Amino acid sequence: MKVQVTVMLKDGVLDPQGEAVRHALGALGFDGVSGVRQGKLIELDVADGTTEDQVREMCEKLLANTVIESYRIDM
């Protein structure tokens, strides 16, 4: 079974990579972009029967730094 976990910086946390992308887009002539937030998508192949609570535990223990990041699980 495939599970996708999307990890993003929480609102209010500085995103230097996103800011660099926004600046680069402006330099390429894409002036309408006022903000960029960059995150990561983690795709897991897990055993059938794996619960959302188990995936949440994976996120809390390893996949996301919950102090500065939030995550969304799509099963």
SEBA-355037 format. One record per atom (N, C-alpha, C, O): residue in three letters; atom name; x, y negated, z negated. Coordinates in steps of 0.001 Angstrom, whole numbers, plus 524288, in hexadecimal, padded with zeros to 5 digits. Each point is the difference from the previous one (the first is absolute). Example, Ala and Ser with C-alpha at 12.3 -4.5 7.8 and 13.67 -1.06 7.14 Angstrom:
BEGIN
@res=ALA; atom=N; c1=83386; c2=8163A; c3=7E188
@res=ALA; atom=CA; c1=7FC86; c2=7FB5A; c3=80000
@res=ALA; atom=C; c1=80384; c2=7FB50; c3=80000
@res=ALA; atom=O; c1=8040C; c2=80013; c3=7FD67
@res=SER; atom=N; c1=7FA96; c2=7FBD3; c3=80569
@res=SER; atom=CA; c1=80334; c2=7FB5A; c3=7FFC4
@res=SER; atom=C; c1=7FCFE; c2=7FBBE; c3=7FD26
@res=SER; atom=O; c1=801FD; c2=7FBAC; c3=7FF57
This chain:
BEGIN
@res=MET; atom=N; c1=80352; c2=80497; c3=80000
@res=MET; atom=CA; c1=7FCAE; c2=7FB69; c3=80000
@res=MET; atom=C; c1=8037D; c2=7FB2E; c3=80000
@res=MET; atom=O; c1=803E1; c2=7FFCA; c3=7FD2B
@res=LYS; atom=N; c1=7FABA; c2=7FC55; c3=80608
@res=LYS; atom=CA; c1=80304; c2=7FB2C; c3=80044
@res=LYS; atom=C; c1=7FD88; c2=7FBE6; c3=7FC7E
@res=LYS; atom=O; c1=7FB3C; c2=7FF5F; c3=7FFD5
@res=VAL; atom=N; c1=80825; c2=7FDDB; c3=7FD61
@res=VAL; atom=CA; c1=7FE5B; c2=7FBA7; c3=7FCB3
@res=VAL; atom=C; c1=8035E; c2=7FB52; c3=8016E
@res=VAL; atom=O; c1=804BE; c2=8007A; c3=800A4
@res=GLN; atom=N; c1=7F8CB; c2=7FB0E; c3=7FFD9
@res=GLN; atom=CA; c1=802F1; c2=7FB32; c3=80104
@res=GLN; atom=C; c1=7FFB7; c2=7FC72; c3=7FB3A
@res=GLN; atom=O; c1=7FBD4; c2=7FF1F; c3=7FDC6
@res=VAL; atom=N; c1=808B4; c2=7FEDF; c3=800BB
@res=VAL; atom=CA; c1=80062; c2=7FC49; c3=7FBB0
@res=VAL; atom=C; c1=80238; c2=7FAF5; c3=80244
@res=VAL; atom=O; c1=8043E; c2=80002; c3=80244
@res=THR; atom=N; c1=7F8ED; c2=7FBB8; c3=7FD22
@res=THR; atom=CA; c1=801C5; c2=7FADF; c3=801B9
@res=THR; atom=C; c1=801C1; c2=7FCFF; c3=7FB2D
@res=THR; atom=O; c1=7FD04; c2=7FF54; c3=7FC4B
@res=VAL; atom=N; c1=807D9; c2=7FEE1; c3=803CA
@res=VAL; atom=CA; c1=80244; c2=7FD26; c3=7FB96
@res=VAL; atom=C; c1=8011D; c2=7FA70; c3=801CC
@res=VAL; atom=O; c1=80284; c2=7FF2A; c3=80404
@res=MET; atom=N; c1=7FB95; c2=7FD07; c3=7F8F9
@res=MET; atom=CA; c1=800C9; c2=7FA78; c3=8013B
@res=MET; atom=C; c1=801A6; c2=7FD1E; c3=7FB14
@res=MET; atom=O; c1=7FEA6; c2=8018A; c3=7FBA6
@res=LEU; atom=N; c1=8044F; c2=7FA3B; c3=8051A
@res=LEU; atom=CA; c1=8013B; c2=7FCA7; c3=7FB97
@res=LEU; atom=C; c1=7FAF3; c2=7FD7E; c3=7FE0B
@res=LEU; atom=O; c1=7FC93; c2=7FEAB; c3=8031A
@res=LYS; atom=N; c1=802FA; c2=800B2; c3=7F7C8
@res=LYS; atom=CA; c1=7FB6B; c2=7FD7D; c3=7FDC4
@res=LYS; atom=C; c1=7FFE7; c2=7FA47; c3=8018B
@res=LYS; atom=O; c1=8040D; c2=7FDAA; c3=80120
@res=ASP; atom=N; c1=7F736; c2=80015; c3=7FEEA
@res=ASP; atom=CA; c1=7FF7C; c2=7FA6E; c3=8010F
@res=ASP; atom=C; c1=80338; c2=7FCFD; c3=7FC07
@res=ASP; atom=O; c1=8001C; c2=80157; c3=7FB62
@res=GLY; atom=N; c1=8027A; c2=7FAA2; c3=8066E
@res=GLY; atom=CA; c1=8032C; c2=7FCC2; c3=7FC93
@res=GLY; atom=C; c1=805A8; c2=801B1; c3=7FF9A
@res=GLY; atom=O; c1=8033E; c2=7FD1B; c3=7FDF3
@res=VAL; atom=N; c1=7FE01; c2=80793; c3=803FE
@res=VAL; atom=CA; c1=80566; c2=801DE; c3=7FFFF
@res=VAL; atom=C; c1=8028E; c2=7FE3D; c3=80515
@res=VAL; atom=O; c1=7FDEB; c2=800F0; c3=8043B
@res=LEU; atom=N; c1=80688; c2=7FC8B; c3=7FB5A
@res=LEU; atom=CA; c1=802D4; c2=7FE17; c3=80492
@res=LEU; atom=C; c1=8014D; c2=80486; c3=803A6
@res=LEU; atom=O; c1=801DA; c2=80419; c3=7FE4A
@res=ASP; atom=N; c1=7FD28; c2=7FB1B; c3=806C8
@res=ASP; atom=CA; c1=800FC; c2=80404; c3=803F9
@res=ASP; atom=C; c1=803FF; c2=7FDDE; c3=803E7
@res=ASP; atom=O; c1=7FE7B; c2=7FDF3; c3=80413
@res=PRO; atom=N; c1=806A1; c2=8027F; c3=7FAC4
@res=PRO; atom=CA; c1=803EC; c2=7FDC7; c3=80379
@res=PRO; atom=C; c1=80007; c2=8027C; c3=80577
@res=PRO; atom=O; c1=8010C; c2=7FD4F; c3=803D7
@res=GLN; atom=N; c1=7FDD6; c2=807BA; c3=7FC8C
@res=GLN; atom=CA; c1=7FFCE; c2=80279; c3=8052A
@res=GLN; atom=C; c1=7FB71; c2=7FDDA; c3=80330
@res=GLN; atom=O; c1=80093; c2=7FEE5; c3=804A5
@res=GLY; atom=N; c1=7FAF8; c2=80086; c3=7F8E2
@res=GLY; atom=CA; c1=7FB7D; c2=7FDC9; c3=802AB
@res=GLY; atom=C; c1=80107; c2=7FA70; c3=801C8
@res=GLY; atom=O; c1=7FE7F; c2=7FE7C; c3=8044F
@res=GLU; atom=N; c1=80412; c2=7FE79; c3=7F85E
@res=GLU; atom=CA; c1=8014C; c2=7FA9B; c3=80162
@res=GLU; atom=C; c1=803D6; c2=7FFD3; c3=80493
@res=GLU; atom=O; c1=7FF89; c2=7FCA1; c3=80365
@res=ALA; atom=N; c1=8043B; c2=806F4; c3=7FCBC
@res=ALA; atom=CA; c1=803B1; c2=8003D; c3=80459
@res=ALA; atom=C; c1=7FD2C; c2=8014E; c3=80515
@res=ALA; atom=O; c1=8013B; c2=7FDC7; c3=80415
@res=VAL; atom=N; c1=7FB02; c2=805CA; c3=7FBB5
@res=VAL; atom=CA; c1=7FCF4; c2=8015C; c3=804A6
@res=VAL; atom=C; c1=7FCCB; c2=7FB4A; c3=801C0
@res=VAL; atom=O; c1=7FFC9; c2=7FED6; c3=804A9
@res=ARG; atom=N; c1=7FDB9; c2=7FE72; c3=7F7AC
@res=ARG; atom=CA; c1=7FCE7; c2=7FB5F; c3=80157
@res=ARG; atom=C; c1=8036C; c2=7FBE3; c3=802AC
@res=ARG; atom=O; c1=7FE76; c2=7FDB6; c3=803F1
@res=HIS; atom=N; c1=80623; c2=80163; c3=7F9E7
@res=HIS; atom=CA; c1=8039B; c2=7FC2C; c3=8023A
@res=HIS; atom=C; c1=801AB; c2=801AE; c3=80584
@res=HIS; atom=O; c1=80010; c2=7FCCB; c3=80396
@res=ALA; atom=N; c1=80145; c2=80827; c3=7FD17
@res=ALA; atom=CA; c1=801AA; c2=801F7; c3=8051B
@res=ALA; atom=C; c1=7FB94; c2=7FF91; c3=80405
@res=ALA; atom=O; c1=800FC; c2=7FEB0; c3=80485
@res=LEU; atom=N; c1=7FA32; c2=80264; c3=7F9E4
@res=LEU; atom=CA; c1=7FB9C; c2=7FF73; c3=8039F
@res=LEU; atom=C; c1=7FF69; c2=7FA50; c3=801BA
@res=LEU; atom=O; c1=7FEEF; c2=7FEED; c3=80491
@res=GLY; atom=N; c1=801C5; c2=7FD6F; c3=7F7C0
@res=GLY; atom=CA; c1=7FFC9; c2=7FA76; c3=8015F
@res=GLY; atom=C; c1=80447; c2=7FE8E; c3=803DE
@res=GLY; atom=O; c1=7FF16; c2=7FD08; c3=803AB
@res=ALA; atom=N; c1=80598; c2=80515; c3=7FB7F
@res=ALA; atom=CA; c1=80461; c2=7FEE9; c3=80385
@res=ALA; atom=C; c1=7FF06; c2=80237; c3=80575
@res=ALA; atom=O; c1=80224; c2=7FE0B; c3=803D6
@res=LEU; atom=N; c1=7FAA5; c2=80604; c3=7FC82
@res=LEU; atom=CA; c1=7FEB5; c2=80252; c3=80510
@res=LEU; atom=C; c1=7FB48; c2=7FD65; c3=80292
@res=LEU; atom=O; c1=7FE3F; c2=801AA; c3=80428
@res=GLY; atom=N; c1=7FFB7; c2=7FA3B; c3=7F957
@res=GLY; atom=CA; c1=7FBAE; c2=7FD22; c3=80252
@res=GLY; atom=C; c1=7FAA3; c2=8017B; c3=7FE00
@res=GLY; atom=O; c1=7FC19; c2=7FDF5; c3=801ED
@res=PHE; atom=N; c1=80398; c2=8057E; c3=7FA4F
@res=PHE; atom=CA; c1=7FAF3; c2=8018A; c3=7FDBD
@res=PHE; atom=C; c1=7FEED; c2=7FC83; c3=7FB46
@res=PHE; atom=O; c1=800BC; c2=80194; c3=7FB85
@res=ASP; atom=N; c1=7FD80; c2=7F9A0; c3=8059A
@res=ASP; atom=CA; c1=7FF66; c2=7FC11; c3=7FBEB
@res=ASP; atom=C; c1=7FB2F; c2=800BF; c3=7FC9C
@res=ASP; atom=O; c1=7FFAB; c2=7FD97; c3=7FBDA
@res=GLY; atom=N; c1=7FCA8; c2=80594; c3=805B1
@res=GLY; atom=CA; c1=7FB22; c2=8009A; c3=7FD1B
@res=GLY; atom=C; c1=8005D; c2=8039D; c3=7FB4D
@res=GLY; atom=O; c1=7FC17; c2=800C5; c3=7FD4F
@res=VAL; atom=N; c1=80870; c2=80175; c3=8019C
@res=VAL; atom=CA; c1=80087; c2=803AA; c3=7FB9C
@res=VAL; atom=C; c1=801A8; c2=7FCF2; c3=7FB27
@res=VAL; atom=O; c1=8044B; c2=7FDD7; c3=7FFD1
@res=SER; atom=N; c1=7F848; c2=801FE; c3=7FC43
@res=SER; atom=CA; c1=8012C; c2=7FCED; c3=7FB52
@res=SER; atom=C; c1=801E5; c2=8035A; c3=7FB72
@res=SER; atom=O; c1=801EE; c2=7FDE7; c3=7FC21
@res=GLY; atom=N; c1=7FD8F; c2=80734; c3=80442
@res=GLY; atom=CA; c1=801D1; c2=8035D; c3=7FBC9
@res=GLY; atom=C; c1=80095; c2=8059C; c3=801C7
@res=GLY; atom=O; c1=7FCF8; c2=801E8; c3=80336
@res=VAL; atom=N; c1=806F6; c2=800BC; c3=7FAAE
@res=VAL; atom=CA; c1=800E4; c2=80587; c3=8012F
@res=VAL; atom=C; c1=80144; c2=802C0; c3=7FAE1
@res=VAL; atom=O; c1=8033C; c2=7FE26; c3=7FCF6
@res=ARG; atom=N; c1=7FA3B; c2=8063D; c3=80219
@res=ARG; atom=CA; c1=80142; c2=8035F; c3=7FB94
@res=ARG; atom=C; c1=801B2; c2=80537; c3=8024D
@res=ARG; atom=O; c1=7FD44; c2=80235; c3=80349
@res=GLN; atom=N; c1=80727; c2=7FFBF; c3=7FB0B
@res=GLN; atom=CA; c1=801FC; c2=804EE; c3=80215
@res=GLN; atom=C; c1=7FF92; c2=80428; c3=7FBCA
@res=GLN; atom=O; c1=80116; c2=7FF01; c3=7FB6C
@res=GLY; atom=N; c1=7FD55; c2=8059D; c3=80628
@res=GLY; atom=CA; c1=7FF81; c2=80452; c3=7FC59
@res=GLY; atom=C; c1=80230; c2=804FB; c3=8025C
@res=GLY; atom=O; c1=80321; c2=7FFE6; c3=803A7
@res=LYS; atom=N; c1=7FB24; c2=80473; c3=7FA2A
@res=LYS; atom=CA; c1=801C4; c2=80505; c3=8021B
@res=LYS; atom=C; c1=7FB75; c2=803D5; c3=80001
@res=LYS; atom=O; c1=7FC87; c2=7FFCC; c3=7FCAE
@res=LEU; atom=N; c1=8039C; c2=803AB; c3=80721
@res=LEU; atom=CA; c1=7FC2B; c2=8042B; c3=8007C
@res=LEU; atom=C; c1=802DB; c2=8051D; c3=7FF13
@res=LEU; atom=O; c1=803DF; c2=8012B; c3=8029A
@res=ILE; atom=N; c1=7FA35; c2=801DB; c3=7F9B5
@res=ILE; atom=CA; c1=80256; c2=80514; c3=7FEC0
@res=ILE; atom=C; c1=7FBF9; c2=80429; c3=8015D
@res=ILE; atom=O; c1=7FB9A; c2=7FFE7; c3=7FE10
@res=GLU; atom=N; c1=805EF; c2=803BB; c3=80546
@res=GLU; atom=CA; c1=7FC85; c2=80444; c3=8016E
@res=GLU; atom=C; c1=801F5; c2=804F6; c3=7FD63
@res=GLU; atom=O; c1=80488; c2=8017E; c3=8009B
@res=LEU; atom=N; c1=7F808; c2=80105; c3=7FC81
@res=LEU; atom=CA; c1=80158; c2=804C6; c3=7FD28
@res=LEU; atom=C; c1=7FD1A; c2=8049E; c3=80258
@res=LEU; atom=O; c1=7FB5D; c2=7FF9C; c3=80138
@res=ASP; atom=N; c1=80756; c2=804BF; c3=7FF6A
@res=ASP; atom=CA; c1=7FD7D; c2=804FB; c3=80137
@res=ASP; atom=C; c1=7FFA4; c2=802EF; c3=7FADF
@res=ASP; atom=O; c1=803F3; c2=801C0; c3=7FDE3
@res=VAL; atom=N; c1=7F752; c2=7FEC8; c3=80022
@res=VAL; atom=CA; c1=7FF3B; c2=80280; c3=7FAEA
@res=VAL; atom=C; c1=7FCA8; c2=804E0; c3=800A4
@res=VAL; atom=O; c1=7FD4A; c2=800AA; c3=803EA
@res=ALA; atom=N; c1=802F6; c2=802AE; c3=7F838
@res=ALA; atom=CA; c1=7FCFD; c2=804D7; c3=80015
@res=ALA; atom=C; c1=7FA2B; c2=7FECA; c3=7FFAF
@res=ALA; atom=O; c1=7FE64; c2=7FC49; c3=7FD69
@res=ASP; atom=N; c1=7FE77; c2=806E8; c3=80544
@res=ASP; atom=CA; c1=7FA58; c2=7FF87; c3=7FF78
@res=ASP; atom=C; c1=7FEA7; c2=8007D; c3=7FA38
@res=ASP; atom=O; c1=8023C; c2=80334; c3=7FD32
@res=GLY; atom=N; c1=7FA24; c2=7F99E; c3=8011C
@res=GLY; atom=CA; c1=7FE7B; c2=80025; c3=7FA85
@res=GLY; atom=C; c1=802CC; c2=7FBF3; c3=7FCAA
@res=GLY; atom=O; c1=7FEB0; c2=7FF48; c3=7FB6E
@res=THR; atom=N; c1=80532; c2=7FE0B; c3=806DB
@res=THR; atom=CA; c1=80297; c2=7FBCE; c3=7FD20
@res=THR; atom=C; c1=7FBFB; c2=7FBBB; c3=7FF12
@res=THR; atom=O; c1=7FD3B; c2=7FE67; c3=80399
@res=THR; atom=N; c1=80275; c2=7FFC2; c3=7F793
@res=THR; atom=CA; c1=7FC09; c2=7FC23; c3=7FEA4
@res=THR; atom=C; c1=8021E; c2=7FA74; c3=8007D
@res=THR; atom=O; c1=804BA; c2=7FF1F; c3=80013
@res=GLU; atom=N; c1=7F7B5; c2=7FD3A; c3=80041
@res=GLU; atom=CA; c1=80187; c2=7FA78; c3=8002C
@res=GLU; atom=C; c1=802D9; c2=7FE7E; c3=7FAFE
@res=GLU; atom=O; c1=80398; c2=7FCCE; c3=8001D
@res=ASP; atom=N; c1=7FAD2; c2=8057A; c3=7FB82
@res=ASP; atom=CA; c1=802B6; c2=7FEED; c3=7FB0F
@res=ASP; atom=C; c1=805B4; c2=801BD; c3=80040
@res=ASP; atom=O; c1=8036A; c2=7FD5F; c3=7FDDD
@res=GLN; atom=N; c1=7FDA7; c2=80700; c3=804B6
@res=GLN; atom=CA; c1=8056E; c2=801CB; c3=8008C
@res=GLN; atom=C; c1=80324; c2=7FC44; c3=8036A
@res=GLN; atom=O; c1=80483; c2=7FED1; c3=7FED5
@res=VAL; atom=N; c1=7F914; c2=7FF58; c3=80563
@res=VAL; atom=CA; c1=802B1; c2=7FC47; c3=80368
@res=VAL; atom=C; c1=800D9; c2=7FADA; c3=7FD18
@res=VAL; atom=O; c1=8041B; c2=7FD8F; c3=8008D
@res=ARG; atom=N; c1=7F810; c2=800CE; c3=7FC62
@res=ARG; atom=CA; c1=8008A; c2=7FB3C; c3=7FCE1
@res=ARG; atom=C; c1=804A0; c2=8008D; c3=7FC41
@res=ARG; atom=O; c1=802F5; c2=7FC48; c3=7FF42
@res=GLU; atom=N; c1=7FDB0; c2=80845; c3=7FE69
@res=GLU; atom=CA; c1=80469; c2=800F4; c3=7FC81
@res=GLU; atom=C; c1=8052D; c2=7FFA2; c3=802F5
@res=GLU; atom=O; c1=803D1; c2=7FDEA; c3=7FDF4
@res=MET; atom=N; c1=7FC53; c2=8041D; c3=806E1
@res=MET; atom=CA; c1=804B2; c2=7FF7D; c3=8033D
@res=MET; atom=C; c1=80150; c2=7FA3C; c3=800DC
@res=MET; atom=O; c1=80487; c2=7FE6B; c3=7FFAB
@res=CYS; atom=N; c1=7F773; c2=7FE7D; c3=80171
@res=CYS; atom=CA; c1=800C4; c2=7FA65; c3=800DF
@res=CYS; atom=C; c1=80216; c2=7FD57; c3=7FB1A
@res=CYS; atom=O; c1=803B0; c2=7FCED; c3=8003F
@res=GLU; atom=N; c1=7F9F2; c2=80445; c3=7FB5F
@res=GLU; atom=CA; c1=80179; c2=7FD77; c3=7FB13
@res=GLU; atom=C; c1=8058F; c2=80178; c3=7FE58
@res=GLU; atom=O; c1=802CB; c2=7FCD0; c3=7FDBA
@res=LYS; atom=N; c1=7FEC8; c2=80800; c3=8036C
@res=LYS; atom=CA; c1=8051F; c2=801D5; c3=7FE34
@res=LYS; atom=C; c1=8046B; c2=7FEFD; c3=803D9
@res=LYS; atom=O; c1=80482; c2=7FF91; c3=7FE63
@res=LEU; atom=N; c1=7FA4A; c2=8000C; c3=806C2
@res=LEU; atom=CA; c1=8043C; c2=7FFAE; c3=803CB
@res=LEU; atom=C; c1=7FEF9; c2=7FC5C; c3=8049D
@res=LEU; atom=O; c1=80357; c2=7FCCE; c3=80156
@res=LEU; atom=N; c1=7F829; c2=803A1; c3=80113
@res=LEU; atom=CA; c1=7FF3D; c2=7FD8C; c3=80515
@res=LEU; atom=C; c1=7FF4D; c2=7FA19; c3=7FFCC
@res=LEU; atom=O; c1=80130; c2=7FD55; c3=803D2
@res=ALA; atom=N; c1=7FCEE; c2=80092; c3=7F7D8
@res=ALA; atom=CA; c1=7FF20; c2=7FA5F; c3=7FF90
@res=ALA; atom=C; c1=8023D; c2=7FE01; c3=7FADD
@res=ALA; atom=O; c1=7FFB7; c2=8029C; c3=7FBF9
@res=ASN; atom=N; c1=80281; c2=7F8BE; c3=80443
@res=ASN; atom=CA; c1=801AC; c2=7FD4B; c3=7FB4A
@res=ASN; atom=C; c1=7FB4F; c2=7FCCB; c3=7FE3B
@res=ASN; atom=O; c1=7FF2C; c2=7FBA9; c3=801E4
@res=THR; atom=N; c1=7FDC3; c2=80674; c3=7FA7F
@res=THR; atom=CA; c1=7FAF6; c2=7FDAD; c3=7FEAB
@res=THR; atom=C; c1=80071; c2=7FAC8; c3=7FD2C
@res=THR; atom=O; c1=7FC0D; c2=7FD63; c3=7FF28
@res=VAL; atom=N; c1=8089F; c2=80111; c3=7FF63
@res=VAL; atom=CA; c1=800BB; c2=7FAD1; c3=7FDAF
@res=VAL; atom=C; c1=7FF31; c2=7FBD2; c3=80430
@res=VAL; atom=O; c1=7FDA0; c2=7FBF3; c3=7FEF7
@res=ILE; atom=N; c1=8045C; c2=80509; c3=805CA
@res=ILE; atom=CA; c1=7FFB1; c2=7FC0F; c3=80426
@res=ILE; atom=C; c1=7FD07; c2=801D4; c3=804D0
@res=ILE; atom=O; c1=7FF13; c2=7FCE4; c3=8038D
@res=GLU; atom=N; c1=7FF67; c2=80817; c3=7FCA9
@res=GLU; atom=CA; c1=7FD62; c2=80213; c3=804A5
@res=GLU; atom=C; c1=7FAB6; c2=80255; c3=7FE99
@res=GLU; atom=O; c1=7FF34; c2=80206; c3=7FBB6
@res=SER; atom=N; c1=7FD3E; c2=7FDA4; c3=80802
@res=SER; atom=CA; c1=7FB07; c2=802C6; c3=7FF9E
@res=SER; atom=C; c1=7FFFD; c2=80431; c3=80440
@res=SER; atom=O; c1=8032C; c2=7FFD7; c3=8039C
@res=TYR; atom=N; c1=7F947; c2=803DD; c3=7FBF0
@res=TYR; atom=CA; c1=7FFCD; c2=8042D; c3=803E7
@res=TYR; atom=C; c1=7FA63; c2=80185; c3=800FE
@res=TYR; atom=O; c1=7FC91; c2=7FF3D; c3=7FCB8
@res=ARG; atom=N; c1=80291; c2=802F5; c3=807F0
@res=ARG; atom=CA; c1=7FAEB; c2=8020B; c3=80185
@res=ARG; atom=C; c1=800BA; c2=80584; c3=80217
@res=ARG; atom=O; c1=80395; c2=800FF; c3=8030D
@res=ILE; atom=N; c1=7F912; c2=8028A; c3=7FB56
@res=ILE; atom=CA; c1=8005A; c2=80578; c3=8019D
@res=ILE; atom=C; c1=7FB87; c2=8011F; c3=803D0
@res=ILE; atom=O; c1=7FB77; c2=7FED8; c3=7FEE3
@res=ASP; atom=N; c1=805DF; c2=8036D; c3=8059B
@res=ASP; atom=CA; c1=7FC26; c2=801BE; c3=803D6
@res=ASP; atom=C; c1=800B4; c2=805DA; c3=800BB
@res=ASP; atom=O; c1=803F7; c2=801CC; c3=8020C
@res=MET; atom=N; c1=7F81F; c2=80121; c3=7FC3E
@res=MET; atom=CA; c1=80050; c2=805BA; c3=80046
@res=MET; atom=C; c1=7FCBA; c2=8020D; c3=80479
@res=MET; atom=O; c1=7FFC6; c2=804BA; c3=800DB
